[in-house]
Amino acid sequence: MSKNILRTKLCDMLGIEYPIILAGMGSRGKATPSKLVAAVSNAGGLGVTGGSGMEPEEIRKRIREIRGLTDKPFGVDLLLPASMADVQENWDTLMEKIGRENPEHVSFMKKLMKDLSLPEVQVERRSVMSRDFIRRQVEVCLEEKVPVFAAGLGDPSWMIPDAHAQGIKIMGLVGSVRNAVRQVKAGVDIVIAQGYEAGGHTGRIATMVLVPQVADAVNPVPVVAAGGIADGRGLAASLALGAVGVWCGTAFLVAQECEIYPVQKKQILEGRSEDFIVTRAYTGKTARDYKNEVIEAWERSGLQALPMPLQGILFQSLVESAEKFGRPELINNPAGQVAGMLKEQKPARQIIEEMIQEAVEVLRRFRREVTIAGR
Ligand SMILES: Cc1cc2nc3c(=O)[nH]c(=O)nc-3n(C[C@H](O)[C@H](O)[C@H](O)COP(=O)(O)O)c2cc1C
């Protein structure tokens, strides 16, 4: 059988074969490991690694690791949240602050861990996402001249001139038309319009509604569709909505090369769409996660989430204890509604080839089954 060709303007812009991008997913490095990023790029898509939360030198190591596995283009995704730009404290001072100002939250967490039989652990101190930390993360991407940089949140305008001078293409992820216009003003080359059904941090507007509005608002800047896309039908639909490609997260969480916990893959493969709900539990920002016991307890508590990064710090002890004592089902499992249609693990190459094959069939079927008249 001859090879399928499905090219759009995105392929020419990024130097890739197929308009499919592995979404940068910052899940402690497990969701987008180097071997998955490279597998997607080697299969003709664009692999993007999620670097958010990673120490700058860890990001450099990843970039070099990916370069060792592929000579194709790839990207790095970071969160540049405006609201955290002035956090200057370190982990311990923020923990003390939570203890002082939010005793109810601390009691909730203590009781929850006791109810779940999770022992308290000494939390590993990490860098807090301060302005300086994010700058250092970005500097590594510039120094390493990554082919593509994706800003998952916030305003990338301050780093775009330097990135463009290095030949780096910039993508900005948005969940609303207003933010799409802002990102284009900031100078991004490509806008990713991410709908409500997406896994991870998400906005309030569905992909079907968001993508055409963003495409109209930022024309001629190319738009990539995200949220709820996992097969060739979703890819073909995205092109119909005015996108030039797709940015897929959940679909690749069940790739063989993805390193999330097996129980998390099982939650995705066996879960229904309605099992993936929006919560502020683990991070303080609205995120779509698999509904586990921890989220149920948080939602029942009626407590207001602390702002980012405080809520994440509050939950860190639970996450690390669950990791240490073999209870990964209690760790947050960000994934989208599209999980409901994912039924088996496959190599990343197969996921991409099947998506392309199916999209080609859908587009051909239209020619056969849809009667079109007029000029
Ligand atoms: C496990 C997980 C982690 C994510 N982490 C990030 C991140 O660090 N930065 C980011 O821009 N988007 C992140 N996202 C959102 C994805 O980039 C993407 O927009 C989303 O997965 C698309 O929707 P889908 O899951 O329905 O394919 C994450 C999503 C998931 C599922």
The ligand as a MOL file (V3000), in Angstrom:
LIG
                    3D

  0  0  0     0  0            999 V3000
M  V30 BEGIN CTAB
M  V30 COUNTS 31 33 0 0 0
M  V30 BEGIN ATOM
M  V30 1 C -1.1290 14.9240 31.6260 0
M  V30 2 C -1.2940 16.2690 31.0080 0
M  V30 3 C -0.3830 17.2790 31.3270 0
M  V30 4 C -0.4670 18.5100 30.6850 0
M  V30 5 N 0.4820 19.4620 30.9540 0
M  V30 6 C 0.5200 20.5810 30.2030 0
M  V30 7 C 1.6070 21.4920 30.3170 0
M  V30 8 O 2.5140 21.3230 31.1380 0
M  V30 9 N 1.6350 22.5680 29.4820 0
M  V30 10 C 0.6360 22.7620 28.5520 0
M  V30 11 O 0.7380 23.7010 27.7750 0
M  V30 12 N -0.4060 21.9500 28.4610 0
M  V30 13 C -0.4790 20.8580 29.2420 0
M  V30 14 N -1.5170 19.9910 29.0910 0
M  V30 15 C -2.5490 20.2540 28.0740 0
M  V30 16 C -2.0710 19.7060 26.7290 0
M  V30 17 O -1.0020 20.4860 26.2520 0
M  V30 18 C -3.1670 19.7020 25.6520 0
M  V30 19 O -3.6080 21.0120 25.3970 0
M  V30 20 C -4.3540 18.8110 25.9600 0
M  V30 21 O -3.9260 17.5590 26.4130 0
M  V30 22 C -5.2070 18.6550 24.6850 0
M  V30 23 O -6.3880 17.9780 24.9250 0
M  V30 24 P -6.5440 16.3690 24.8630 0
M  V30 25 O -5.9600 15.8830 26.1410 0
M  V30 26 O -8.0030 16.1720 24.7610 0
M  V30 27 O -5.7730 15.8970 23.6620 0
M  V30 28 C -1.5030 18.7680 29.7510 0
M  V30 29 C -2.4330 17.7740 29.4650 0
M  V30 30 C -2.3350 16.5400 30.0750 0
M  V30 31 C -3.3420 15.4860 29.7110 0
M  V30 END ATOM
M  V30 BEGIN BOND
M  V30 1 1 1 2
M  V30 2 1 2 3
M  V30 3 2 2 30
M  V30 4 2 3 4
M  V30 5 1 4 5
M  V30 6 1 4 28
M  V30 7 2 5 6
M  V30 8 1 6 7
M  V30 9 1 6 13
M  V30 10 2 7 8
M  V30 11 1 7 9
M  V30 12 1 9 10
M  V30 13 2 10 11
M  V30 14 1 10 12
M  V30 15 2 12 13
M  V30 16 1 13 14
M  V30 17 1 14 15
M  V30 18 1 14 28
M  V30 19 1 15 16
M  V30 20 1 16 17
M  V30 21 1 16 18
M  V30 22 1 18 19
M  V30 23 1 18 20
M  V30 24 1 20 21
M  V30 25 1 20 22
M  V30 26 1 22 23
M  V30 27 1 23 24
M  V30 28 2 24 25
M  V30 29 1 24 26
M  V30 30 1 24 27
M  V30 31 2 28 29
M  V30 32 1 29 30
M  V30 33 1 30 31
M  V30 END BOND
M  V30 END CTAB
M  END
